[in-house]
Amino acid sequence: MSDVRNALADYLARLGISYKQGSQPSILLAGFELQCGDVMLVFDCRDDVSQLLIRVLYPFHAPAQHLAKVAEFITRVNYELSLGCFEMDYADGTLGFRIGIDVDGASLTSALVRNLIEPSLAAADHFYSALAAVALCGAVPLEALQMDATASHPEQR
């Protein structure tokens, strides 16, 4: 096992998070249940370049007729984010959140892994419903974000 992969596997084991091997040796997969729905975490342990890339993949895809709306939604959300980004594969509508770290010349610590996983899951959960509304129902992106903001902050109604 690689140094990046070892550090990740140790962290997941300490938390009791089960994972499985992906289709490539560098890939580990772990399912997570969020408040708004389930997601799949894809850990890409790139030991050759000392990087860990994490993708949170949603269980739904954007159909072709909603790709433009989803792209607008993602662009609006990404502009406000300080860590990571939402992404969409135009080829098949796969939706997710991506974050990564380069640890060249350093070690991947538990704190660094936690600081990648926690904000990724938080962002994926926070925007889950609004993204699903746009991707699956063709909701207007700005309206979906405004509804999401109202739901997140009920005292502001």
Contacts in CASP RR format, 6 or more apart in sequence:
PFRMAT RR
TARGET T0000
AUTHOR 0000-0000-0000
METHOD contacts of the structure
MODEL  1
MSDVRNALADYLARLGISYKQGSQPSILLAGFELQCGDVMLVFDCRDDVS
QLLIRVLYPFHAPAQHLAKVAEFITRVNYELSLGCFEMDYADGTLGFRIG
IDVDGASLTSALVRNLIEPSLAAADHFYSALAAVALCGAVPLEALQMDAT
ASHPEQR
1 9 0 8 1.000
2 26 0 8 1.000
2 45 0 8 1.000
2 47 0 8 1.000
3 47 0 8 1.000
3 50 0 8 1.000
3 107 0 8 1.000
3 108 0 8 1.000
4 45 0 8 1.000
4 46 0 8 1.000
4 47 0 8 1.000
4 50 0 8 1.000
4 51 0 8 1.000
4 52 0 8 1.000
4 103 0 8 1.000
4 108 0 8 1.000
5 26 0 8 1.000
5 28 0 8 1.000
5 45 0 8 1.000
5 47 0 8 1.000
7 107 0 8 1.000
7 108 0 8 1.000
7 109 0 8 1.000
7 110 0 8 1.000
7 113 0 8 1.000
8 28 0 8 1.000
8 43 0 8 1.000
8 45 0 8 1.000
8 52 0 8 1.000
8 108 0 8 1.000
8 113 0 8 1.000
9 19 0 8 1.000
9 28 0 8 1.000
10 110 0 8 1.000
11 110 0 8 1.000
11 113 0 8 1.000
11 114 0 8 1.000
12 18 0 8 1.000
12 19 0 8 1.000
12 28 0 8 1.000
12 30 0 8 1.000
14 110 0 8 1.000
17 30 0 8 1.000
18 30 0 8 1.000
19 28 0 8 1.000
19 29 0 8 1.000
19 30 0 8 1.000
19 43 0 8 1.000
20 28 0 8 1.000
20 29 0 8 1.000
20 30 0 8 1.000
21 27 0 8 1.000
21 28 0 8 1.000
21 29 0 8 1.000
22 28 0 8 1.000
22 29 0 8 1.000
26 44 0 8 1.000
26 45 0 8 1.000
26 46 0 8 1.000
26 47 0 8 1.000
27 42 0 8 1.000
27 43 0 8 1.000
27 44 0 8 1.000
27 45 0 8 1.000
28 42 0 8 1.000
28 43 0 8 1.000
28 45 0 8 1.000
29 40 0 8 1.000
29 41 0 8 1.000
29 42 0 8 1.000
29 43 0 8 1.000
30 40 0 8 1.000
30 41 0 8 1.000
30 43 0 8 1.000
31 38 0 8 1.000
31 39 0 8 1.000
31 40 0 8 1.000
31 41 0 8 1.000
32 38 0 8 1.000
32 39 0 8 1.000
32 40 0 8 1.000
32 41 0 8 1.000
32 56 0 8 1.000
32 121 0 8 1.000
34 121 0 8 1.000
34 124 0 8 1.000
34 125 0 8 1.000
34 128 0 8 1.000
35 125 0 8 1.000
36 125 0 8 1.000
36 128 0 8 1.000
36 129 0 8 1.000
37 59 0 8 1.000
37 125 0 8 1.000
37 128 0 8 1.000
38 59 0 8 1.000
39 56 0 8 1.000
39 57 0 8 1.000
39 58 0 8 1.000
39 59 0 8 1.000
39 121 0 8 1.000
39 124 0 8 1.000
40 56 0 8 1.000
40 57 0 8 1.000
40 59 0 8 1.000
41 54 0 8 1.000
41 55 0 8 1.000
41 56 0 8 1.000
41 57 0 8 1.000
41 117 0 8 1.000
41 120 0 8 1.000
41 121 0 8 1.000
42 54 0 8 1.000
42 55 0 8 1.000
42 56 0 8 1.000
42 57 0 8 1.000
43 52 0 8 1.000
43 53 0 8 1.000
43 54 0 8 1.000
44 51 0 8 1.000
44 52 0 8 1.000
44 53 0 8 1.000
44 54 0 8 1.000
44 55 0 8 1.000
45 52 0 8 1.000
46 52 0 8 1.000
46 53 0 8 1.000
49 102 0 8 1.000
49 104 0 8 1.000
50 102 0 8 1.000
50 103 0 8 1.000
50 104 0 8 1.000
50 105 0 8 1.000
50 106 0 8 1.000
51 100 0 8 1.000
51 101 0 8 1.000
51 102 0 8 1.000
51 103 0 8 1.000
51 104 0 8 1.000
52 100 0 8 1.000
52 101 0 8 1.000
52 103 0 8 1.000
52 108 0 8 1.000
52 113 0 8 1.000
52 116 0 8 1.000
53 98 0 8 1.000
53 99 0 8 1.000
53 100 0 8 1.000
54 98 0 8 1.000
54 99 0 8 1.000
54 100 0 8 1.000
54 116 0 8 1.000
54 117 0 8 1.000
54 120 0 8 1.000
55 87 0 8 1.000
55 96 0 8 1.000
55 97 0 8 1.000
55 98 0 8 1.000
56 96 0 8 1.000
56 97 0 8 1.000
56 98 0 8 1.000
56 120 0 8 1.000
56 121 0 8 1.000
56 123 0 8 1.000
56 124 0 8 1.000
57 94 0 8 1.000
57 95 0 8 1.000
57 96 0 8 1.000
58 95 0 8 1.000
58 96 0 8 1.000
58 124 0 8 1.000
58 128 0 8 1.000
58 131 0 8 1.000
58 132 0 8 1.000
60 95 0 8 1.000
60 132 0 8 1.000
60 135 0 8 1.000
60 136 0 8 1.000
61 92 0 8 1.000
61 93 0 8 1.000
61 94 0 8 1.000
61 95 0 8 1.000
61 135 0 8 1.000
62 70 0 8 1.000
62 88 0 8 1.000
62 93 0 8 1.000
62 95 0 8 1.000
62 134 0 8 1.000
62 135 0 8 1.000
62 136 0 8 1.000
63 93 0 8 1.000
63 135 0 8 1.000
63 136 0 8 1.000
65 138 0 8 1.000
66 134 0 8 1.000
66 135 0 8 1.000
66 136 0 8 1.000
66 138 0 8 1.000
67 88 0 8 1.000
67 90 0 8 1.000
67 93 0 8 1.000
69 134 0 8 1.000
69 135 0 8 1.000
69 138 0 8 1.000
69 139 0 8 1.000
69 140 0 8 1.000
69 141 0 8 1.000
70 88 0 8 1.000
70 93 0 8 1.000
70 95 0 8 1.000
70 131 0 8 1.000
70 134 0 8 1.000
70 135 0 8 1.000
70 141 0 8 1.000
71 88 0 8 1.000
72 141 0 8 1.000
73 130 0 8 1.000
73 131 0 8 1.000
73 134 0 8 1.000
73 141 0 8 1.000
73 144 0 8 1.000
73 145 0 8 1.000
74 85 0 8 1.000
74 86 0 8 1.000
74 87 0 8 1.000
74 88 0 8 1.000
76 141 0 8 1.000
76 142 0 8 1.000
76 145 0 8 1.000
77 86 0 8 1.000
77 127 0 8 1.000
77 145 0 8 1.000
78 85 0 8 1.000
78 86 0 8 1.000
81 123 0 8 1.000
83 99 0 8 1.000
83 119 0 8 1.000
84 97 0 8 1.000
84 98 0 8 1.000
84 99 0 8 1.000
84 100 0 8 1.000
84 119 0 8 1.000
84 120 0 8 1.000
84 123 0 8 1.000
85 97 0 8 1.000
85 98 0 8 1.000
85 99 0 8 1.000
86 95 0 8 1.000
86 96 0 8 1.000
86 97 0 8 1.000
86 98 0 8 1.000
86 123 0 8 1.000
86 127 0 8 1.000
86 131 0 8 1.000
87 95 0 8 1.000
87 96 0 8 1.000
87 97 0 8 1.000
87 98 0 8 1.000
88 94 0 8 1.000
88 95 0 8 1.000
88 96 0 8 1.000
93 135 0 8 1.000
95 131 0 8 1.000
95 135 0 8 1.000
96 124 0 8 1.000
97 120 0 8 1.000
97 123 0 8 1.000
97 124 0 8 1.000
99 116 0 8 1.000
99 119 0 8 1.000
99 120 0 8 1.000
100 116 0 8 1.000
101 108 0 8 1.000
101 112 0 8 1.000
101 116 0 8 1.000
103 112 0 8 1.000
126 148 0 8 1.000
126 152 0 8 1.000
127 148 0 8 1.000
129 148 0 8 1.000
129 151 0 8 1.000
130 139 0 8 1.000
130 144 0 8 1.000
130 145 0 8 1.000
130 147 0 8 1.000
130 148 0 8 1.000
131 144 0 8 1.000
133 139 0 8 1.000
133 144 0 8 1.000
133 147 0 8 1.000
134 140 0 8 1.000
134 141 0 8 1.000
134 144 0 8 1.000
149 156 0 8 1.000
150 156 0 8 1.000
150 157 0 8 1.000
END
